[in-house]
Amino acid sequence: MSLIEPFAGLRPAPERAADVIAPPYDVMNAAEARRMVEGRPLSFLHISRPEVDLAPETDPHAPEVYAKARENLDDMIAAGVLVRDPRPMYYAYRLTMGDHRQSGLVAAASVSAYDANRIKKHEFTRPVKEDDRVRQIEALAAQTGPVFLVYRANAAIDERLARLCDTPAEVDVTAADGVRHELWQIGADADIAFLTDAFEALDALYVADGHHRSAAASRVAASRSGGEGKQTQAGFLSVIFPHDQMRILDYNRVVRDLNGLDAETFLARLRGAFCVAVSAEPVKPAVRGEYGMYLHGQWYRLTLEPGLVPVDDPVAALDVSLLQMHLIGPILGITDPRRDERIDFIGGIRGLNALLERVDSGEMAVAFALHPTRMDDLMAVADAGEVMPPKSTWFEPKLADGLVSLVLD
């Protein structure tokens, strides 16, 4: 299989797209999902979060949940709400959020390339979340949540996609969050051949978001081909964007307590690695090595001492790593942020007020605002075969679930 291939997508009938598309399954909790489907019987959340149709106490990983997903999918196909295209093709997908716009390609990305690390990862996966997606794919015999991939911007690919998007879109809907989703079919043989060959010439693709979905797709492909280690021609559902169109927001931290320190002692400890300055305004870091901190109703600007930034380690040089290495670990005593329940993470889309609210409520003791990770940093970590710290990137806008699904033949 080439790095990418076309496929016959399962999609909402164009007049139904606005009723169907939904946010990614993993950006809301169960209660939020139930609220989102109120008055929306065709929402794709009935497939991606089928527990919304079962009793609230239902275990979201119970067999009846996955069975309900399949039932809902079959019902929407039977009703003509979801229709499969008659032949394989690619799709151009454009997202617009305010003045930000990004255009990418919907394709089946090679599982073999993923297994060989030509499609590069930068995060560990959690077994329970990976197992959940495996069961979902197997129950549906389809991949419904796209993996968000990135390629290093390529003039020839970018220009072809721009030209293909220079016509009225077949699907053009604006979701409840204000994000505009546009989709074009790419069915001409010449366009399909050009894009297949152009992507095959790339050194690599990078997983930006969707590590659990891609890992699950690899596992399902291995089971269908007779076991891990065997070559498979399977592909997984992906949307692929050029790296220079990505919008990464900050991914901020809140901590429940000061590890037994009083505020004065805590601030004194910070001055070993940071320049600490009181700020009359909320601090949204403008450069790398700068952090905003909210403590006891006061904002501070923290600036890391320059000599503490390594020059030869792409992971250790990340702002999230430096904060962990010089503050959250040694001062606050949180050595495993993946599992420690004293720390929580807040996507930058929620703004700095979300940090203030968590601290002022008394739920948390201190909050930290970070400068966003750069796309170049993410690719450097992946190229080095390393792993990013947890919650390092928050991509906006989000892809829509339900716009295109990949049926496993």
N, C-alpha and C positions, 0 to 999 in steps of 0.2 A: 504494500500500500504506500502511496505517496504520503508526504507529510500531511497534506489535507486532501479530501475528496468531496465531491458533491453528494447530496443525498436527497431523497424524496421526503420533504418535511411534512409533519402533521401540524396543521395550523388552523387558527380560527377562520371561519368564513369571514371575509373582510368586513362585512356589516356587523359581525359579532365581536370583533377584536377588542373594542372598548369595554365590553362586558366581561371578557375573559381574562385579559392580562392582569397579572398580580405582581406584587413585590417578590423578591427571592424568598424562598421558604424559611430561611434562617435569619432573617432580620427582624423578626417579631416573636414574641412568646405566644403561648396557646391562647391566653385571654385576648391579646391584641388580634390574633388571627380570627377568633370568633366574632369580634366586633367588626372586623373588616368584611366578613361575608354577609353581614346583616343586610337584607334587601338585595343581595347579589348572588342569585342562584347559579350563575354561570362562572363565577370567579374561579380561576385556576387553583386557588387555595383549597377548593374541594378535592383536588387531586394531589397537590403538593403538601397540604396539611389536612388530610382527611379526618383527623380527630375532631375537626370542627363539627362534623355531622354525627358524632357519637357522644355519649355521656361525658360530662366534664371530668369525671374521675378516671376515665379510660387511660390506660398506659399508652403513651404515644408510640411505643414500640411493640404493642401487642399485635398478634397476627390479624385480628379483625380490622386493624387500622389500615394495613396494606391491602387487605381484601376490599375495603371500602374505597380505597384509591382506585383500584382496578374497576370496580363497579361504576364509579363516577366517570372514569375515563370512557368506558364502554358506552355509558348512557349519552355522553356528549358527542361521541362519534355517531351513534345511532340516530341522534336528533339532528345531525348535520351541522352542529355547532363547530366541531372540529373535523377538518377534511384533509386527507392526505394528497399531496401533489402527485400527479401521474408519473413523473419521472424525476431522476436525480438532478439537482441544480444547486447552485450557491444562492445566498441571499445577502444583499447589502443592508446594513442596519445602522441607522443614525440616531444618536441620542442628543437631545438639546436640553440643557438646564440653564436657564437664564441666558447669559451671553456666552456660555461654554457649549461647544459642539464637538462631537467626535464621531467618526464614521469607520465602521469595521465590516468584517466579513463573517457570516455564519457558515460554518463548514463542519464536516466530520474530521476531527483531528486524529492522527494515527495513534492507536494504543501501543503499537510496537515502538514508535518513536518516543512515546512517553516512557515506556519501560526501559528504553535504551538511554534515557536522559537527554535526548535531543529536544524534547519538550521539558524544560527545566523547572524544578520546584524550588521553593524557598521556605517552606514551613513543614513542621511535623503535623501529622494528623492524629486525631483522637479516635481510638478504636470504636467507641460507642457511636460516634457520629458517622464514621466510615461504614460500620455495619448497617446503620439505618439506611444509608443511601443504597447499599447493595440490595437490601430487602425491597426498597422502593423500586429500583430498576427491574429486579427480577419479577416483582408482582405485576408491574405495568408492561413488561417486555418493551420498554421504551425508556429513553433518557429525556427527562423533561426540564431539568435544571441545567442551563448552559454553563460551561466553564469559561471564565474570563481569561483569555490569553492575550499576549502582547508580542509584537515583533518589532525589531529595530526598524525605525521608519525607513521606507524604501520608496524612492521617487516614482518608480515605474508602477508599483502596486498602488501607492497613494493616488497617483494621477488617474489610474484606471477606475478605482473606486469612486473618486470624485466625479468622473464622467458618468458612471453608471447611476449615481445619485442625482444627476442633473435633469431629472424628469419627475413628474408627479409620482409620489410613492403609492404603492398598492395599499399599504396600511399606513395610516397617519392618525395616531391617537395621542392625547395628552392625559396622563394618569392623574390620580387624585393629588399627588405630590407636586404637580406642575411640570414634571419631566415629559418631554415630547418624544415619542417612539415612532420612527418611520422605517418601513421595510420595503425592499424592492426584490423581486425575483431576478436572478441572473441565470437565464436558461440558454443563451446563445452558445453554440459549440465553441466559437472562437474565444469568447470571454471565459468560459470554463477552462479551456486549454491554457489560455494565458495565465490565469490565476493559479491553476494547479502547478504549472511549470515555474512561475515566479516564486511561489512559496517553497517549492522543492529546492530552489537554489539558495534559500536562506540557511544559515548555519543552525539556527535554533529558534524555538518559540519559548515563551516564559509564561508560567501560570501566575497571573496577577491575583485572581480570586477564584476559589473553587477547588482547593486541594482535596477536600473530602469527596467531591463529585468525581474528579478525575481518578483518584485512587480507587473509588468504588467501581468506576467503569472498567478500569484495568482488571480488577478482580473478577468482575462478571465475564469479561472477555476471556480470561484465563480459564474459568470454569466451563465456558461454552466450547473452548478449543481443546479441552482435555487436560488442563492443569497448567500451573505456573511454569514458565520456562519454555513453553511451546509458542512458536510464532503464530500470530493471529492477524488477520486482515481487518479486524474490527476498527471502528472509529468511535469517537465520543463527541457529543454535542459541544460545540465551542463557538464563541464569538471572539474574533481576533482583531485587535486595534493596533495602530502604530504607537510606539512608546511616547512620541512627542505630543500626542493628543490626550494623554492621560491626565486626570485630575485627582491627585492624592491629597486628602485632607489629613489634618493632625489626628492622632489617636491618643487621647489624654488619659491620665491616671488619677484615681482618688484612693486614699488609704484611710482605713478605719480608725487608727490610733497612732500615736507617736512613739510606740515601742517603749512605753514607760518613761519617756522624757517629758519634762515640762517645756513650754514653748521657748523659753529663754535658752535652755541648754540645747534644745534642738537647733535653734538658729546659730548658736555658737559652733556646733558641730559642722554645720554646713560650710562655714567659712574656711575650712581646711581645703576644700576643692572648688568652691564657688565664690565669686564676688556677689554679695547680697545687697540689693538696694530696694528700699521701700518705694512703692509706686502708688500714686494717687489714682491711677486708672487701671482697669483690668489689663493684664499683660498677655498679648498674643505674640509669641516669639516671631521675630522678623528674619532671623538668621540662624544658622546652625550653631549649636553650642549655647543657645540662650533658652531659658525656660521661664514660664510664669508659674508662680506659686501663690496659692490662696490659703491663708492660715489665720484663724481667729478674726475673721472679718477684714483682713488686710491683704492686699496684693503685694507681692515682691517680684523683682526681676533677678533671676539667678543667671550668672554668666560663668560658664566653666572655664577654669584656668587653661589657656591654650596648650600648655605642655602636656596636658593629660589626654590629648586626642592622638591616638596612634595613627601612623601614616601607612602601615602595611597590612592592616587587618580590616577588611570591608565590613565585618560584623561588629567588631569592637568599636569602630569609628562611628557607628550609628548613634544618633541622639538618644534613642530608646535604650541602647546598650550602655551608654555613658551615664545616663540617669540611674539605671539599675546598678551599675558597677560602683558608682561613687556616692549614692544617696539611698536608694530604696533598699539595697542589700545591706551595706555596712551600718547604716544609721537606723533605718526603720526595721531591719531584721527580716525582710522578706526575700528569701534566697531562691524561692521557686514560684515566680509569679504566675506560672501556668495553673498551679493548684492551690496556692495560698488564698484563703477566703477573706483575708484582710485587705486585699487589693481588688479594685474593679476598674473597668476600662470604659471610656465614653468617646464615641466617634465625634469628630470635629463638626459634623453636620448639625449637631445639637447646640453648638456655640458655647462660649465661655460661661454663660449663665447657668448651664447645666452643672458645671463644676461648683459654682457658687451655691446653688440650691442644695446640692448633696452635702456640702460642708455646713451651711447655715442651718440646715434641718437637724444637725447633730448626728446624722447617720455616719458621716465621715469626718475625720479630723483635719485632713490636708488634701489639697488638690494640686496637680501639676499639669500645665499646658505645654505642649511640645511643638516644635517646628515640624512640618510634615516631612516624612521620608521622601526622597527623590526617586524617580523611576530609574535613573542611572545607578543609584545605590542598590536597589532591588536586583537589577540585572547583574551587577558586580558580585553580589552575594551568591546568586544562582550560578554564575559562571565559575565561581570558586568552589562550587559544590558544598556550600555552607548553608546554614539555616538561620532565618531571621528570628529575633526574639518574638514572643507572642504579642499579638495586637500591635504590629508595627505600621500597618497601612490601612487606611480607610478610603476606598475608592468611591467617588461620586461622579456622575450619576450611576445608579444601579441598573443592571439589566433587568428586563421583565421576564418573569416565568410565564410560559404559555404562549409566547409569540411564535415560537417554532420548537417542535419536539422531534426527536430522532427515534424512529421505530426500529427495534432490533428484528431483522428479518431472519 
